[in-house]
């Protein structure tokens, strides 16, 4: 299979997951770029930010039309992560490739385990907003986005539910706003690593991800979110294990 076809297939699968779950799919972008398309870890994390930014912004517009985005709260949450995202983006280019791979595998594994835990129902009210905790959660999410090139939706959705008191459907839509802002902030500090990227592969990857995100949103209305979440967690855990073994063995 040609590299372009691989990029299209991977982008479609990742976009489908992002649209269905409001996050998580982007965490597979980096391993897809490394192991399917031959990107280095540094180039893959930079390219992933481009793909995640475009895909998340597109999915955000769909959720916004449905009234599932809390703009003010999401922007405040994202603002706490802009600085850490930019610092993380600058730091990533100075880290060894092995360190990036191991760090990514650990975060991906943690995300998979988190997805297997108890799900908060969409109609269940949760804790009131605590500004201090919201700032810490936003800053941590920004740092992860900047260093590892992931959107962080698998962290953003639980944080928006448990820290900011959002209901699940609103948290999914608002997480896409946070992901878009953090990804763009991290990209600002990665301009030096963008010049050598293979845009002939990134373009088809991003385009397929955008189309997949639209289908994913429709899929989420037909299948139980918990079923999708568990299936994705199994795939993500396997990818994390493979990446960790590849880095240390």
C-alpha positions as CSV (number, residue, x, y, z in Angstrom):
1,X,0.0,0.0,0.0
2,X,1.4,3.4,-0.9
3,X,2.2,6.0,1.7
4,X,-0.6,8.3,0.6
5,X,-3.2,5.5,0.9
6,X,-1.8,4.7,4.4
7,X,-2.2,8.4,5.3
8,X,-5.8,8.4,4.1
9,X,-6.7,5.3,6.0
10,X,-5.0,6.3,9.2
11,X,-6.5,9.8,9.0
12,X,-10.0,8.5,8.4
13,X,-9.8,6.2,11.4
14,X,-8.4,8.9,13.7
15,X,-11.0,11.4,12.6
16,X,-13.8,8.9,13.1
17,X,-12.7,8.4,16.7
18,X,-12.2,12.1,17.4
19,X,-15.7,12.9,16.1
20,X,-17.3,10.1,18.0
21,X,-15.6,10.5,21.4
22,X,-14.6,14.2,21.3
23,X,-11.0,13.2,22.0
24,X,-8.7,10.2,22.2
25,X,-8.4,9.6,18.4
26,X,-5.6,12.2,18.1
27,X,-3.4,10.2,20.5
28,X,-3.0,7.6,17.7
29,X,-1.8,10.2,15.2
30,X,1.8,10.2,16.4
31,X,2.3,6.4,16.3
32,X,0.6,6.3,12.9
33,X,3.0,8.9,11.5
34,X,6.0,7.1,13.0
35,X,5.3,3.4,12.3
36,X,3.1,3.7,9.1
37,X,4.6,6.7,7.4
38,X,8.2,6.8,8.6
39,X,8.3,10.1,10.4
40,X,10.8,10.7,13.2
41,X,9.4,11.3,16.7
42,X,10.1,15.0,16.6
43,X,8.6,15.4,13.1
44,X,5.6,13.2,14.0
45,X,4.7,15.3,17.1
46,X,4.9,18.5,15.0
47,X,2.8,17.0,12.2
48,X,0.3,15.7,14.6
49,X,-0.3,19.1,16.0
50,X,-1.1,20.4,12.5
51,X,-3.5,17.5,11.9
52,X,-5.1,17.7,15.3
53,X,-5.6,21.5,15.0
54,X,-7.4,21.2,11.6
55,X,-9.5,18.2,12.6
56,X,-10.5,19.5,16.0
57,X,-11.5,22.9,14.6
58,X,-13.7,21.2,12.0
59,X,-15.3,18.9,14.6
60,X,-15.8,21.9,16.9
61,X,-17.9,23.7,14.3
62,X,-20.3,20.8,14.1
63,X,-20.7,20.6,17.9
64,X,-21.1,24.3,18.2
65,X,-24.0,24.2,15.8
66,X,-25.7,21.7,18.1
67,X,-25.2,24.1,21.0
68,X,-22.7,21.8,22.9
69,X,-19.8,24.2,23.3
70,X,-19.4,26.5,26.3
71,X,-17.2,29.1,24.7
72,X,-16.3,31.3,27.7
73,X,-15.6,28.4,30.1
74,X,-13.6,26.5,27.4
75,X,-11.5,29.6,26.5
76,X,-10.7,30.2,30.2
77,X,-9.7,26.6,30.6
78,X,-7.6,26.7,27.4
79,X,-6.0,30.0,28.4
80,X,-4.3,28.3,31.4
81,X,-2.7,25.9,29.0
82,X,-1.4,28.3,26.4
83,X,1.9,29.1,28.2
84,X,2.7,25.4,29.1
85,X,1.8,24.3,25.6
86,X,4.2,26.8,24.1
87,X,7.0,25.9,26.5
88,X,6.3,22.2,25.8
89,X,6.5,22.8,22.1
90,X,9.9,24.5,22.5
91,X,11.1,21.7,24.8
92,X,10.1,18.8,22.5
93,X,12.7,19.6,19.8
94,X,15.4,19.3,22.4
95,X,14.4,15.9,23.8
96,X,15.9,12.6,22.6
97,X,13.7,10.6,20.3
98,X,13.6,7.7,22.8
99,X,12.4,10.0,25.6
100,X,9.6,11.3,23.4
101,X,8.6,7.8,22.4
102,X,8.6,6.5,26.0
103,X,6.7,9.6,27.3
104,X,4.1,9.2,24.6
105,X,3.7,5.5,25.3
106,X,3.2,6.2,29.0
107,X,0.6,8.9,28.4
108,X,-1.2,6.7,25.8
109,X,-1.3,3.8,28.3
110,X,-2.7,6.0,31.0
111,X,-5.3,7.3,28.6
112,X,-6.4,3.8,27.7
113,X,-6.7,2.8,31.4
114,X,-8.7,5.9,32.1
115,X,-11.1,5.1,29.3
116,X,-11.9,1.7,30.9
117,X,-13.0,3.3,34.1
118,X,-16.5,4.3,35.1
119,X,-18.3,6.7,32.7
120,X,-20.2,9.7,33.9
121,X,-23.7,9.7,32.4
122,X,-24.6,12.6,30.2
123,X,-27.5,13.7,32.4
124,X,-25.6,13.5,35.7
125,X,-24.7,16.8,37.4
126,X,-21.2,16.9,38.9
127,X,-19.1,19.1,41.1
128,X,-19.1,22.9,40.9
129,X,-16.3,24.7,39.2
130,X,-13.1,25.2,41.3
131,X,-11.0,27.9,39.6
132,X,-7.7,26.7,41.1
133,X,-8.2,23.1,40.0
134,X,-9.4,24.3,36.6
135,X,-6.2,26.3,36.1
136,X,-4.0,23.4,37.2
137,X,-5.9,21.0,34.9
138,X,-5.7,23.4,32.0
139,X,-2.0,24.0,32.5
140,X,-1.2,20.3,32.7
141,X,-3.2,19.6,29.5
142,X,-1.4,22.3,27.7
143,X,2.0,20.9,28.7
144,X,1.1,17.4,27.5
145,X,-0.1,18.9,24.2
146,X,3.0,20.9,23.6
147,X,5.6,18.1,24.4
148,X,3.9,15.1,22.9
149,X,1.9,16.6,20.1
150,X,-1.4,15.1,21.2
151,X,-4.7,17.0,21.5
152,X,-5.3,15.8,25.0
153,X,-9.0,15.1,24.5
154,X,-8.7,12.0,26.6
155,X,-7.6,14.2,29.5
156,X,-9.8,17.3,28.6
157,X,-13.2,15.5,28.7
158,X,-12.7,14.0,32.2
159,X,-11.3,17.3,33.5
160,X,-14.2,19.4,32.1
161,X,-16.6,17.0,33.7
162,X,-15.0,16.5,37.1
163,X,-13.3,19.9,37.5
164,X,-15.7,22.3,35.7
165,X,-18.9,20.5,36.4
166,X,-20.0,20.0,32.7
167,X,-22.3,17.3,31.5
168,X,-20.7,14.8,29.2
169,X,-22.1,16.0,25.9
170,X,-21.1,19.6,26.6
171,X,-17.7,18.5,27.8
172,X,-17.1,16.6,24.5
173,X,-17.9,19.8,22.4
174,X,-16.0,22.1,24.7
175,X,-12.9,19.8,24.8
176,X,-12.5,20.4,21.0
177,X,-12.2,24.1,21.7
178,X,-9.5,23.5,24.3
179,X,-7.7,21.1,22.0
180,X,-7.7,23.5,19.1
181,X,-6.3,26.4,21.1
182,X,-3.6,24.3,22.8
183,X,-2.5,22.7,19.6
184,X,-2.2,26.1,17.8
185,X,-0.2,27.5,20.8
186,X,2.2,24.5,20.7
187,X,2.7,24.9,16.9
188,X,3.9,28.5,17.4
189,X,7.0,27.2,19.1
190,X,7.6,24.5,16.6
191,X,8.2,26.5,13.4
192,X,11.8,25.4,13.3
193,X,10.7,21.7,13.0
194,X,8.0,22.3,10.4
195,X,10.3,23.1,7.4
196,X,11.2,19.5,6.7
197,X,7.8,17.9,7.0
198,X,6.3,15.9,4.2
199,X,3.2,17.9,3.4
200,X,2.3,15.5,0.6
201,X,1.4,13.0,3.4
202,X,0.2,15.4,6.0
203,X,-2.4,17.0,3.7
204,X,-4.2,13.7,2.8
205,X,-3.9,12.6,6.4
206,X,-5.6,15.8,7.7
207,X,-8.2,15.8,4.9
208,X,-9.3,12.2,5.7
209,X,-9.3,13.0,9.4
210,X,-11.7,15.9,8.8
211,X,-14.1,13.8,6.8
212,X,-13.9,11.0,9.4
213,X,-14.7,13.4,12.2
214,X,-18.0,14.3,10.5
215,X,-18.9,10.6,10.2
216,X,-17.8,10.0,13.8
217,X,-20.2,12.6,15.1
218,X,-23.0,10.7,13.4
219,X,-21.7,7.4,14.6
220,X,-21.8,8.7,18.2
221,X,-25.6,9.2,17.9
222,X,-26.1,5.6,16.9
223,X,-23.8,3.6,19.1
224,X,-23.3,3.7,22.9
225,X,-20.4,6.0,23.7
226,X,-19.2,3.4,26.3
227,X,-18.9,0.7,23.7
228,X,-16.9,2.9,21.4
229,X,-14.7,4.1,24.3
230,X,-13.8,0.6,25.5
231,X,-13.0,-0.7,22.0
232,X,-10.7,2.3,21.5
233,X,-9.1,1.8,24.9
234,X,-8.1,-1.8,23.9
235,X,-6.5,-0.5,20.6
236,X,-4.7,2.3,22.4
237,X,-3.3,0.1,25.1
238,X,-1.9,-2.3,22.5
239,X,-0.3,0.7,20.7
240,X,1.2,2.0,23.9
241,X,2.7,-1.4,24.7
242,X,4.2,-1.7,21.3
243,X,5.8,1.8,21.4
244,X,7.2,1.2,24.9
245,X,8.7,-2.1,23.8
246,X,10.1,-0.6,20.7
247,X,11.8,2.2,22.6
248,X,13.4,0.2,25.4
249,X,14.3,-3.1,23.7
